[in-house]
Amino acid sequence: MKRAGTLRLLSDLSNFTGAARLRELLAGDPAVLVRCSPDGRHLLLLRPPGSPAPQLLVAVRGPGLPLERAWPEGDPSPLDVFFVPWLARPALILVWESGLAEVWGVGMDPGWKLLQSTELCPDGGARVMAVAATRGRLVWCEERQPGVKDQPEQLSTAFSHRVCFKTLETSGEAGTKLGCTHILLHHCPFFGLIASRKDLFLVPTTNTWSGVAHVLLIWSPSKGKVIVAAPSLGLSHSKSLNPKQGDTWDFRTLLRGLPGFLSPREPLAVHTWAPSSQGLLLLDLKGKVSLVQCHGGTRTVGILQEAPVSLKGSAALGTFHGTLACVLGSTLELLDMSSGRLLERKVLSTDRVHLLEPPAPGMKNEEELETRGALRLLSALGLFCVCWETPQGLELPSDKDLVFEEACGYYQRRSLRGTQLTPEELRHNSMFRAPQALASILQGHLPPSTLLTTLRAELRDYRSIEQLKAQLVAGDDEEAGWTELAEHEVARLLRTQLTGDQLAQFNTIFQALPTAAWGATLQALQLQPDRSGRLRSQAPPDVWKKVLRAPTGGKEHPNGILPPFELLCQCLGQLEPQWLPPFVKLAQQQGGPGWGAEGPSLPLYRRALSVLGEEGKRPEALELELLLGSGRPKAVLQAVRQLIKKEEWERALEAGLALDASSPLLRSEIFKLLLAEFAQHRRLDAHLPLLCRLCPPEVAPHELLLLLRTHLPDDEGTTPFPEPGAKPPLTVGLVRALLEQTGAQGRPSGPVQSTYEDILWDPGTPPPTPPRGPTAALQASDHPGQEAWVPSGQGLGAADVGVHL
């Protein structure tokens, strides 16, 4: 059965604020840049430099105020403008070639306001050449002054660029702000930047040095790697690149380590680049459309019947439901992405058409279910969508049918009879009045109410899932469809009690599509990292109560079905293990009394450790982070003992210093463990300042010396000097710093409480010189008393105390 493509009018632009100005800009300037917000409610138009005012227009569909900006003649206009892709409130980022960046947003008051103004290149001498926004990051390629003197001028200029990015961080009522700057690549050529929802593509341009103009790079922030690809050579290579851990690459060094990439090749003759859910689309001058996939591989999608005339001609590429759409001038061609076959060719009434991406998954929008995921076209005539007509014979269930089907499954689970309950029986049996009343509400027999509004929203979600399933059954089984289906199912299941069949289905989704399932959970829990690397959540307590519910009575997981918290920890440990300890720590803060199962339940850190494997087979680094972040005394002591066993002294000391004043006993126990190691060997001497800081203030000097004496080796001799080849012993010089720490509050007034305390307040003057006399006179007294020439309390030399230790 051949599918038929159709253009459906979504809006004639009259429901946008400033509709007349919007139509004027779309019809008058073919070079205008058009972008759409993630929720589909805002349209952004940026005119090229030198255009009449306004150069920037942001129109809003529905209630809201537009934004118009104009810059006087002679003042530079922005290089590019982006919507922040992951905020509930609309926000814009304007970037100039000089490096100036402005963040505009809508707050509680109506209208747009400037939230932040910052410099991307604060050191001067650089200009921004390209910029893109992707997944909470603003990335730009800047040109710097050549600083290499021993290279030819042409080569030095060709590699005078670098690629940097700033994080987009939430900032309370302000909405968002630009964070710290990180550098991805040094000494690279001029790259164009194209962002998809997951990856960033660094593509060559006409100004890129011809020696590397056949190479492009793919940066995946979530995976912490960069892929170098050469489509004309059929080569790709992956390297780790995580700027938050200090990773950065010199582009020339990077290519030198990849054999074959520098083979002489013609530059890529690309007319148009376009991001898609599967990778990066490119259209060459011969009309061939290729797809550079996220792993670096390249495949041909198809060949257009009409090739671009020149580089100046307009062209736009997009994908929807496994179909490639290409607008070339006033012609729209639809190709099957799997076979490359031409499905349909349409002639449009205008050549000034802009392709818009569909709204981001999970964003609230007012589109009809049939048009979700479809490609949208914008022109002065209106906003259209390109979609496939529903095949004949494929009927979508009505709201009433869905009510009786859901009720049938609900009553069947509660029923004890063996016969199967059918929707037809529910329709005619007066015993089941609830589904009949709900169907009557949806049919309009009863007046609308708050219940009706709630039920419509719930059933709209159910119908959306059924619509998506029908499309996949019809043959549109692309990865984006399965991902959206998983996100819908996870969001729906998190609104249930997550027990029985719902919990089993929750586990199945995480096993089949873990990335999509975790993404939906991320949105449901509203998880966001802050500047210190911690996670924050704005989800209501009811959601966390479902997630943190423990197994009833501490039973084992039946049939391998994990509770929600264990399932999320297992998924996060596989996808993003570095975020597992912050997630568990956040969960510990969210937990409330009575949230676990009936009776005693395991702490959250032990529940997280249980899904990482058996003891001794877990990742050591991850286990240590979970133990240290648990806040439980036994767990922290276990982690410190493991660190001591591995001789990671600094980390063990920092674990004790990280404890606040509310844990004095635990901090004292950690100090005693490390003091025992300090007494037995000298591998802790380099970290003595940290050990002094860890020393509890209530420990008296004599108590400290008794602790040291307890842990001294048994074979410690009484001679002040060790035997040749023996391990160096503990000396008073090392102990003195600890003794000074215990007496840091000053010498107490009154009598001395300990025989060792006066060591700390030594006046610094040496004892008086003993009386000199003939040698015979000195030998006459075999045991001269110290009292004859040493004042009390001032004669303890270093060697003397060393003998006592």
N, C-alpha and C positions, 0 to 999 in steps of 0.2 A: 504494500500500500504506500503510495507516494505521498510524502508530506507536503503541505503547501505553506510557504512562508507568507506572513501578512504584516503590514504596517498598521499599528493601532494607535490612534490619537489618545495620548494620556492627558494633555493639557494644551489649550491654545494660548498659554502664558498669561491669561487674564487674571488667574488666581495668584500671580506673583506680584510682589510690591514693585512699583516702578516698571510696569509691563511695557509702557510705551518706550521708555529708555532702553529696556532690554531688547525689544524688537529692533530698535534703531541701530544698536551696536552690532547685533547679529547680522543684519542685512547690509550694513555699510562697510565693514572692515573684514576682509577675508583672512587676515593674519591675526585676528584676535585669539588670545589663549582662553580656553574655556575649561573650567574644572567644576566638579560637583562634590558636595559634601557627602560623607559616608552615609548619612541618613536620608539623602536624596531631597532635602528640603531647601538647600541653598545652592544657588548657581553663582559662580565667580567668573567674571570677564575681565581680562587684563589686555589693554591695547598696547601696541608697540610704541617705542619712544617717538616723540614728534606728533602724536595723534592729538586731536582736539580733546578738550575736557568733556567728561571725566575719563581719566585713563584707567581707573579701577571702579568696578561696579559689582556689588554683591546683592543679589535679589533673593527674597525669601518667599517661599510658598506658604500662604496662610498668614497668621498674625506675626508681626515682627516688623522691625524697621530696616530699610536697606542701608548699605554703606557705599558712599561715593567719595572717591579721593581723586584729586587732580594736583599736579605738580607744575609750577611755573616753567615757562620756556627757558631752557638753559640748565635747569635742575634735572639731575638724572631720575628716571622712573625706575621702579623695582625690576630686577632681573627676572624674578619668578615669585609666585604666590602659591601657598599650599594651605589646605585645610588640615588641621590636626586630626589624624584619622581615628583616635580612640577615646575621644571625650564625649560625654553626654551633651555638654553645652558647645555650641559652635565656637571655633577659634581659628584664627588665621595667622600665618607667618609670612611676612614680607621680607625679602632679601634683596639687597642692592649689590651692585658690582663692587662697590667700595668695601663691602663687608658688614655694612649696617644691617641689622635684623630687628624687626619689630613684631611683637606678638599682640594681636587684637582679639578681643573676645566680647561675649555678651554675658553680663552678670545678672544680678537680681533686678537692677534697674533696666528699663528699656533702652535700646540703642547700643551701639558699639563703642568700646573705649580701649585706649592703649594700655596694655597690661605690662609690657616690658620693652625696653630698647637696649640693645647690646651690640658689641662689635665682635664679629667672627674672627677678624684678623687684627687683634689689638696691637701687635708689634709694628704695624705699618709695612709699607713696601710690598704689599700683596693685594691681589684683586681676585674676587670670586668669578670663576668662569662657568660653573655649572652647579646646580643644587637640586636636591630631592629630599622627600620626607617619607620615612618608612618605619612602621612599628615603633613609635615612640622615639624616633631619632631624626635629627636634621643633619643631612650629609652634604658636604660641598667639596668641590675641587677648586683649589686656589693656585694661582700662578705667583711664584716668588722670584725674587731677583737671583739670577745665576750666580753661584758662589764658587764654582770649580774653575781654577785657573789653568790646570794642566790638561784640559780637554779642549777640543775645538769649540768655537763659539756656537756653531750650529747644533752640536751634540749636547752642549751644556744647556742651551735654551730649550731643546726638545725634552729634557728631563728636569725642568725647573718647576714642576707642579707637585702638589701633594694633596692627599685626600684625608679630610678630617670629618668629625661628626660631634654633635652635642646631643645630650639626652634631653628629652622633653619630660619634665617632671610636673606633677600636680602640686599646686600651691594654694590650698585652701580656697577662699572665696575668689582669688584671682584666677583660678582655673588651671593655668599651666604657665611654666616658665622654662627657659633654656638653662641647662645645667652645665657640667664641666665639659671641657674640650678633650677629645681623644684623637689620636692620629692613627690612621689605617695604613697609609702608604707614603713613603718618602721617595723623592727623586723619580717620579713617574711622569709619563707624557700627559697631554691634555685628554681627559676622558669625559665623555658625556655620562650622566647619571640617570638611570631609569629604575624606578622603584615599583615592585609588586607588593602584594600583601605580606609576603614572607621574606623575599630576598631583594638584594640590591645589585643591579647590573652596571658594570663600568664598561662602556662601549667606546670604540674608537670613533673619531669624527674626521671631517675633512682637514682639520688642522693638526691631527695627530701625526707624529713622525712616521714616515712610510715604513721604516724598519720594523715597527711593532704594530702597524695599523691593521694587522690581521689577527690580533690577540684581544680577547675580552676577558673580564674577570666577573665572577659571581660571588658575592659575599652573603653568607647565611648567618646572621647574628644569633639565631636560636641554636644553631649547631656549632658555632664557634669555629668556622672554617671558611677559607676562600678557595675557589676553584678557578684555575687558569685554563682557558679553553681557546683553541684555534680551530674554528669550524672548517676552514679550507684544508687543514691538515688532518682533520679527524682526531685531534689530540685533546686530552683534558687531564689535569692533575690537581689533586686536592692537597691543601696545606692548612694547618691549624692557624687560626687567627682570632684571638679573644682579647680585644683591647683592654677590657676591664682587668685582665690579669697581667697587663703590661706587654702583650704581644703587639708587635708592629713589624712591617716588612719594608725593606728597601726594594723598589721595583726592579732595579738592575740586578741586584743580588738574587732576587727571586727567579728571574728568567735565566740567569747563568746556571742555576741548579736544575733546570728542566731541559734535558737534551731533546733536540728536535724542534723546539718552539721558535728558535731564531733562524730556521731555514728560510731562504729568500722566497717571499710570496708577495703576490699583488695585494694591495689593501682591499678590505671588504667594501664592495660597491653596494652600499645599502642606501635605499631611498627613505625608508621609514622604519623606526623601531616602535614596538608597542608591547607593554606587559600583558600577561594573561595568567590565569590560575595555574597553568601547566609550565610556564617558563616565559621566554622572551620571543616574540614574533618579529621577524625581519622580512622586509620586502625589498628585493633588489631591483635594478634597473631593467631586468629582462621580464619582470612580472612574476618571478618565482617567490613563493612565500615559504619560509623555513621556520622551524621552531627550535630554539636553543633551550634544552631542558635544564632543570635545576641541578642535575648531576654533571652537566657539561656536554652531554651528547647532543648532536644536531640531527634533525630529520626533516625531509621535505614534506610540507603539508599539501601543497598544490600549486598550480600555475594559473594565473588569471588570464582571461581572454583578452584583456587590454592591459598593456604595460604602461608604466609611467612615462610621460613624454620627456621630462627632465627633472633635475633635483628640485626645481622651484614649484613643480606641480603639487597640489594638495592630495594627500592620501591618509586614510585612517584605517586601523585594523582593530578587530575585537573578536571575542569568542563568546558563545552562549550555547548551552545544551549540546556540546560536541560539534558545534557548527562554527566555521570561520566566516566572519563578515568583513568585507573590504569595501570601503567607499572611496572611489577614485573619480574625482570630479563630481559629475552628476550621476554616476553609475554605482549601483549596489550589487555586489556579487556574493552569493552564499555558497560555501564549499563544505563538504563533509570532511572533517579533520582526520578521520581514520583512513579513508580511501582517496581523498583529494578530488572526488568527483564534484563537478559543478551541479549544485542543486537548483539554484534559481538565480536569475539576473533581472534586476529591475532598473528602470530609468527614472530618476527622481526629477522633481520640478525645479530644483535649485542645485547649484554646485557648492553652496556654502553650508555644509552640513558638518556637524561635530558629533563624534561618538562619545558617549558617556558610559562609564562603568556602572554595573548594577550596584545597588546599596550593599554595604558590607554585611555579612551574615550576622544575625543577632541584633541588628539595628531596627528600631521601630520605624516603620514607614506605613503610608496609607495606600500602598499599591494593592491592586487586586491579586488574588492568589494565582490567577492564570498568567500574570505578567511578571511574577517574581523570578529573578535570575535571567530575565530577557535583556537583550541589548537595547540601549536607548539612544535615539537620534535627536539632536537639538538643532533647530533652524529658526529663522524668523517666523515661520509659519506655525511653530508649536513644538511640543515635546512628544515624540513618537517612540514606540517600542517595536523591535523586530522580534517576532516570536513565531512559533509553529502552531498551526491550528490543531486542536485536539482531534486525533484520529476518530473516524466514525466507528461506533460500536463501543467506544471507551467512555462510559458514563461515570461521572463522579457522584459519590453518595451524597444525598441531601443531608441537611442538618437533622431532620427527623429520623432518617435511617441510622445516622451515627448515634443518636440518643438510644434507640432501641438495641443497637448492636453492643454498645458499651454496657447498657443495663443488663443485657442477656449474659455477658461474661461475668458481671458482678454477681447476679443472682445465682448463676451456675456454680460459682465457687462456694457460695453459702448453702447451696441445696444439698440434701442428703439422698435424694432420689437418683436412681440410675439412668432415667431417660434424659435425653438431651433437650434442653430448653431452646426454643427458636424465637427469633424476633417476631414472627407472625403470632405466636402464642401470647407474647407480651402486648401486642396491639389490641387483642380482643379479650384478654382475660382481665376482668375488673379487679382481681386481687392485687395486681401490680399497678398502683395508681400513680406512683412518682414519675416513671418515664412518660406516662400519658399526659400528666400535667405539664411536664417540661416540654413535650412536643407541642402541646397546645400553646404554650408561651411563645415558642419559636414560630409557630404558624400565625400568631397574631390574634388568637381568639381571646386572650386575656390582655388587659392593659399593661403597658410597659412599666417596669419597676427597676429598682437597683439590682434585684436578682437577675432580671433579664439581661441587663448590661453585663454583669459578671459572667453569665452563662454564654453569652455571645462571644466574649473574648476567649473563653476556654474552648468553645467549639470551633472557633476560627483556627486555633492552634491545631486541633485534631484534624480539621479539614485540610489545613496546609500540609500536614504530614501525609495524609492520604493522597493529596495532589502530587506531592513529590514522589511517593511510591509509584503512582500511576505513570509518571514520566519515565522513571527508571525501568519499569516493566515494558514501556513502549520502545525502549532501545537507547535512551539517553543515560547511559550508565557511566558517565564520566566521574572522575574522582571528586569534583566539587559537589556533585549531587549527593554522593554517599556521605561526604563530610557534613553537608548541611542537614542531612537526615539524622546523623548521629548527634549533632548539636541540638536539634529539635527534641529528640528523644531524651537526651540527658537533662535538658531544661525541664521537660515535662515530668520526668521521674523524680527530680529533686523537689517537685511540689507535692509528691505523694509521701506516704509513710516509709517507703523504702524497706519493706518487709516482704517475705515470701516471693511471689512471682516478680514483683517490681525489683527486688534486690537481685534476683537471678538475671533479669534482663539488663540491669545496670552493669553487672559483671560481664555479660556477653558483649555489650557495646565496647567496654574498655579493652576487652581481648581482641576484638575485630578492628577497631579504629581508635587506638589509644590517643593519638595526637588530637583528633577532633573531639574526642570525649573529654580530654583534659582541658582543651580550649573552652568548651562549653562550661565546664566546672569552674574555670578561671573567671568567666563572666558571672556565673551564679554567685560565687563567693566574693566577687568584686575585689580580687587580689591585685595589689599594686606595690611595687618596690619603692622604698624611699631612698634618700641619698646615702644613708648609712648601710645599705644592703639588707635592711629588714623588710619584712612583708607587712602590709596593712590591709585591713578588710573593713568594708562598710556594709557587709551583708547583715540582715537581721538575725537575732539570736535563734529564731526558729529554724533557719537553714543550717546553722552550725550544730544545733541540737540533733538534727537528723544525721549529719555527717559524723558526729563524734559518738553516736550511740554504739555501745559495746555489745558483744554477743551475750545473750541471756544466760546468766549463771556461769559465765566464763567457759562455755562449751567450745569444743573444737569446731572449725568451720565445716559444715556439712557439704559433701560433694564438691569441695574446693571453692565454694561460694564465700567470698570475703565480705566482711562488713564494709560500709562505705569508707571509713577512715583508712583501714588497711589497704583497700583497693586503690585509693588515691596515693597513698605512700608508695605502694608497689609501682604504680604508673609513673610517678614523679621520680622514683629512683632509677627507672629505665630511661626516661626522656631527659630530665634535667636534674641529675643527682645533687648538684650544688645548691638547689633550692629546697631540698628535703629538710635539712635542719631548720632553716627559717620557717618553713611551713609548720613543722611540729611545734616549734616555739610559739608561733602565732596561735595554733590550736590550743596549746596549754593556757594561753591568756583568754581564749574565748570560752573555755569550758566553764560550766556552772554546776552547782550542787544538784545531784540527782540526775545528771545527764547520762551516766553510764547505765549498765544493766542493773537489775535488782541484785543486791549483794555486792561484795567487793569485786572490783575490776582492776585490770592491769593499768599502770600509768601509760600515758600516751607514748612516751619514748620507747617503752618495752613493746608496745603494740606495733610501733614502726619498725623496731629491730626484728620482730618476728617474721616480717615479710621479706627481709633482706637475706635470709638464709640461716642456716644453723650457726651456732656459735663456733668461731674459729674459721668459718668460710665466708664471713661477711667482709665487705671492703673496710679495711682498717680505718682509713681517713673518715669515712662516712659514719662509722660506729663511734669514733671519738667525738665527732661534732655533735652527734645526738646525745651522747652521755654528758658532755660538758654543757650543752644547752638545756638539759632537762631540769636543772635546778634542784634535783634530788641529791641529798648528801651521799648516799651509797653509790649512786651513779657517777657523781663527780669524783669521789675517791677512787672508784674503779678506773676511771679515765686517767686520773693522775698517776695511778700505779702503772698503767700501761705506758704512759709517757716516760716514767722513770725507767721502766724496763727497756724502752727503746732509746734511753739517754737523750731525750728531747727536753733538756733542762729548762731552756728559756720558755717553751710553751707550757711546761708544768708550772713554772713560777707565775706566768701570766694568767693561768687558770685560777690560781689562788688569789692573785691581785684583783681579778675581775669581780670577785665576790664583794658585795656591799657590806655595810655595818650590821645588817640583819642576820648575817651568818658568821658570827665570831667563832663558834665552836668548829664549824667546818674549815674555816680558814686556819684555825690553830692546828687542826689535825693535818692539814696539808703542810704546814710549816714543820711539824714534827717529823713527817715523812722525809721531807727534803733535808732537814737538819741531820737526820740519821745518815743520809747519803753523804752529806758534807763532812761528817766526822770520820767516815770510813775511807774516803778517797779524795783526790784533789781535782776531779773533773768538774766540780761545781765552782771552783775558785773564780773562774771568769765571770760568773753570774752572781758574785757576792753582793753587789749593790741591790739587785732585785730581791735576794734573800733577806737583806736587812730591811727592805720595805715591807716584806711579808711578815716580819717578826711581830707578834702581838704586843701591844704596848703594856699589857698588864704583866708580862713575864719579867721577873726580877733577875738580876745578874747571877745570883747563886743558883736559881732554878735553871737558868740557861747552861751554866757550867755542869750542873748535875746531869742534865739531858745529854750534853756532849760526852761526859764521862761514861754514861750508860752505853753509848753506841760506839765508843772507841774500840778498835780491834783488840783482841785478847793478847796478841803478841806484841803490843806496844811496849817498848822498852822504857827505861828510865834515863837513858843517855840523851843528851841534847842533840846529838848528831846521829843521823841514820847510818846503817852499814852501807858499804858500797854496793850499788845495784838494787837496794831496797826501795820501796815506795816512799816518797817523802811524807813525813808525819804532819799532823795538825800542829800549827804553831800559834803562839799568842798573837803574833802580828795579824793573823787571819781572824782570830776570835775577837780581837780588840774592836773591830768594826761592829760586830754584833753586840758586844757589851756596851759600846757607846750608844747603839740604838735603844737598848733597854734603859739606859740612863739619860735619854735625850731630854727629859723634863727638868733637868737640873739637879744639883746635889741636894739632897734633903737636909733640912736643918735638924739639929739634935744629934743623938748618938748614931753611929754607923750601925745599920741593920745587918750587914753581912761582912764577913771578913774579906770579901773580894771587891766590894763596891769602891773602896778608895783607889783602886787601880784607875777608875774612870776619871777621877779628878786629880790626877798627878799634877802638882804645881809646875812641873817642868824643870826644876833645879836639881842638879845631881846631889847625891849625899856628900857630907863633908869628907875630906881626905883623911884616911886613917893616919894615926901618928907614925912618923918615920923614926927609925932607930936602927941600931946595929942588927945585922942579920941574926946574930946569935940570940939577941933579945927576942926576936920574933919566933925563933925556933924553940925558945924556952917554954912558950905556951903552946901546947899542941892543939888546943881548941879555943881560940880567942872568941869570946862571946860577941855576938852581933850587937848586944846592947851597949858595948863599950864605944861603938863608933857609928852605929846606924840609928837614927831616930825612928821611933815606932811608926809603922804605917808607911814609911817612905823608902824602904830598902828592897822591895820586890823587883828584882831585875827580870828581863825577858827570859834569860836562861833558867832562873829559879822557877818561875811559873811553868815553863815548858817541862821541867822535870816532873812537877806535880800532875800535869796533864797526861 
